[in-house]
Amino acid sequence: MTMLRDALLSALVALGLFGVMIGLKTDPGPTSLVLTWRPEAVAIAVVVVFFGRLALLSWRASRPAVAKGPGQVAAVMRKAGKYLAPVLLVLTATMPFYAGRYYLDLGILVLTYVMLGWGLNIVVGLAGLLDLGYVAFYAVGAYSFALFATEYGLGFWTCLPLGGLFAATFGVLLGFPVLRLRGDYLAIVTLAFGEIVRVVILNWVSLTGGPNGISGIPRPTFFGLTFSAAGGEGSFADFFGIEPDISQRVIFLFYVIFGLALLTNWVSLRLRNLPLGRAWEALREDEVACRSLGINVTITKLTAFGIGAMFAGFAGAFFATRQAFISPESFTFIESAIVLAIVVLGGLGSQLGVAMAAAVMIGGAELLRGIVIAGVDLVEYRMLFFGLALVLVMVLRPRGLVSGRTPSVSLGKAREIPAEMVAEGRG
């Protein structure tokens, strides 16, 4: 009876929220916008909340009294990840051989967010520094690439490291003012930094083009060979004697971002096992204890911000060359929120978890396109599903899909000192 009452109360709350969020929709009318009432969509949402809450309460009540602890669950997930990660790697590497153009474009988008998630994972997951302005470094990399490519005629492989270098510089510049900040105060300052960068891009018309953005950004080449549907001299198809096809450029872009993502993962894993990575983890666990051990907290924080920003710059440079056009609308706060949510959902510090969360959140949202239930296009409510996923993970897996907060180096399990050693004074 208690569970039923709790579920009914949750359904009533959902009715109050969804009655406006889902039930009312603005449609174009003859002279102005009109409100359309959709009771079927509200009813479906309320029913889902009712039975979902009832199922959750029943599951909690039926769980065995002695369950696996967080450490045991994390160990099982890590063991499964040893087999899952290679499978996902092979499936991704061979994707151009079995997937169509639409899924390749979707794969490029997902890999871009995977790279962003792994970069932010250094700052948030390893160093424990909450960054809500990560999109600023993404924008700096994109605009640096676009300006160098269009104004100075530099190639992709020259502009790419420059974009990462400029983003890393901005990351270090952000790190200096926030050295003494922690928690909510750090989040507010980084959020403000992201908005400052966006406003500067929007208003510095002579440099960034303002709201019109920058167009005509050159595409990447394969050792000087261009990709064109028409082919011609100097093209990839002409050099290798194959039929020209625009999908060749898509496949090339897919492998470029795949390589950049693998580079991000490899560097992150290597740094984690170095003294710098261990200093990040010590800073995350306790800054006061970190200082007492003689670790330079200033350098530790600045390197975390700088290296994380560098990978965001690489991703921004790739985004610019893939789109061939950038504008301030692509670098709003919601992008930072999405990347941060990917890191939190996947598990702070977990590389595999971040990749899985990015695939589910970004790929799953795109796959909702074209699915209509009771006259409702599900893609319109992708942010609602996004919030639902956050709630479910926080309830079922508070540490994320794959918890990765276990330090790279630990003392291990405590051992009992034998009684004879205690008696002899050797304990």
Secondary structure as UniProt FT lines:
FT   HELIX           2..21
FT   TURN            22..23
FT   STRAND          24..28
FT   STRAND          33..37
FT   HELIX           39..62
FT   HELIX           70..93
FT   HELIX           95..98
FT   HELIX           101..121
FT   HELIX           122..126
FT   HELIX           135..151
FT   HELIX           156..175
FT   TURN            176..180
FT   HELIX           183..203
FT   HELIX           205..208
FT   HELIX           210..212
FT   STRAND          214..215
FT   TURN            223..224
FT   STRAND          225..226
FT   TURN            233..234
FT   HELIX           236..240
FT   HELIX           247..273
FT   HELIX           275..285
FT   HELIX           287..292
FT   TURN            293..294
FT   HELIX           297..323
FT   STRAND          325..326
FT   HELIX           328..330
FT   HELIX           333..346
FT   TURN            348..349
FT   HELIX           351..358
FT   HELIX           359..363
FT   HELIX           364..367
FT   TURN            368..370
FT   STRAND          372..373
FT   TURN            374..375
FT   STRAND          376..377
FT   HELIX           378..381
FT   HELIX           382..396
FT   TURN            398..399
FT   HELIX           419..423
FT   TURN            424..425
//
